[in-house]
């Protein structure tokens, strides 16, 4: 018995020793792998940022809880739809074979049409191998969801095509377009630039279409399960109509999608940028644009707008509001018909920093210092700029053309000009305690007279008024 107990104790000691050795090896190997991974991270390229996905609400797979969409704004990329929800609303039968046999992994969306046009729907899959079916319904009444469930309300558009295998083929190398040389270097360069422009336009057009959906240039009225097309033809929609979209991801464990609804009209699609004249470069802004003709519908709401093309409907009125720390905010009302002549909207972001000087030309005076009405449009731009920033104090400094013959007179006229401009600012809503005035100093007059004699450019465009920021964050000048 004693021999048996001794043997059992020896076995236990051996097993425990082996376990310790295994654990130590595991720890050492994990440490070494961590070191290797650190080395790889140091040597390797920068890690790509993870894609932020919009989580689909758990009840959005039922019609009654459809996710509202904003027209012309992309929703997503989303997580993948999961399940058919609490109610199986859509199911094919003998009378209606061109419906899904049952709901797989669905999500419902809804939207209101802001103006008449053709309905475009762009669904961009995160994985082109996912097989999506798309049904579009026109809302009827409060019993809409129940009628959909009983097939009493049928879709106005059906896209149930299977996955197009041609989209799954990945080419190892991108084929370069060969442009035959003409022997003329300038002509060849122009041809390459034109080809690059056409490629960019094609890529933008394909991005607007999405992977699947509905497009105004498509030809297929409906795509059934036997089809392999990607887009169906747009339908005509009218202002105020409400539509529902059912997306059914037949593929289990899909990768999600993005969706964008837009109304196609013969619109202006112009580049919009905001630039800093001091550094002569575009800057990022917090931008919001409202469409007044559709009850102030928000068409752009981007906290980090870096520039891009925006669609404006002919004849419609818009309000643009842009802001950025350290700059004057912009509040701008305009009509889209301006783009019949303007090819872009380039907004100037003026700095709201102490010491910043804004020279103003095209200011006209009669009797030397009385402000003329021809100056109103120029000054109103600055009135609107300061009106939104009551915390910015500034000085209006007047200037005159001078040869230094009568410096006292020049001083008096320059100060009176500043006072005349201040009166205009106060009359148009700028608090009086936000503004101070000044005229030219004797040093200013001497320098101006010397420059006039030396350069003989006194008759060129002249800065008669300067706006000088003297304080930020205070209502009064220091």
ZINORUR-V69319 format. One record per pair of residues at least 6 apart in sequence whose C-alpha atoms are under 6 Angstrom apart, sorted by the first residue. I is the first residue (numbers start at 0). J is the second residue. Records with the same first field share a line. If there is no record, write none. Layout:
I->J  J
This chain:
52->76  77  78
53->75  76  77
54->77  78
59->65  106  107
60->83  84  105  106  107
61->84
62->107
65->107  108  109
66->108
67->108  109  110
68->110
70->260  261
71->260  261
72->259
73->258  259
74->257  258
75->257
76->256  257
77->255  256
78->255
79->253  254  255
80->104  105  106
81->104
82->103  104
83->102  103  104  105
88->148
89->148
90->99  100  101
91->98  99  100
103->249
104->247  248
105->246  247
106->246
107->244  245
108->243  244
109->242  243
110->241  242
111->239  240  241
112->238  239  240
113->238  293
114->238
115->236  237  238
116->235  236  262  263  264
117->233  234  235  236  262  263
118->233  234  262
119->213  214  233  260  261  262
120->212  213  259  260
121->208  209  212  258  259
122->209  210  211  212  257  258
123->209  210  256  257
124->256
125->254  255  256
126->254
129->250
130->162  248  249  250
131->247  248  249
132->158  159  246  247
133->158  245  246
134->154  156  157  244  245
135->154  155  156  243  244
136->154  155  242  243
137->242
138->241  242
146->152
157->221
158->221  222
159->222  223  224
160->222  223  224  226  227
161->224  227
163->227
211->229  230
212->230
213->230  231  232  233
214->232  233
215->232  233
217->231  232
218->232
219->231  232
220->231  232
221->231
266->311  312  313
267->310  311
268->308  309  310
269->308  309  343
270->307  308  343
271->306  307  308  344  345
272->306  345
273->281  282  345  346  347
274->280  281  282  347  348
275->348
283->303  304  305
284->303  304  322  323
285->301  302  303  321  322
286->300  301  320  321
287->299  300  320
288->297  298  299  318  319
289->295  296  297  298  317  318
290->296  317
291->316  317
292->315
311->335
313->335  336
314->335  336
315->334  335
316->333  334
317->332  333
318->331  332
319->330  331
320->329  330
321->328  329
322->328
325->350  351
326->349  350  351
327->349  351
353->468  469  470
354->468  469
355->467  468
356->466  467
357->465  466
358->462  465
359->462  464  465
360->462
362->374
363->371  374
364->370  371
368->415  416
390->471  472  473  474
391->470  471
392->433  469  470  475  476
393->434  467  468  469
394->434  435  436  466  467
395->417  436  465  466
396->417  436  437  438  464  465
397->413  414  416  417  438  463  464
398->413  463  464
399->413
401->448
402->448
403->448
410->438  439
413->438
414->437  438
417->436
425->431
432->475
433->474  475
451->457
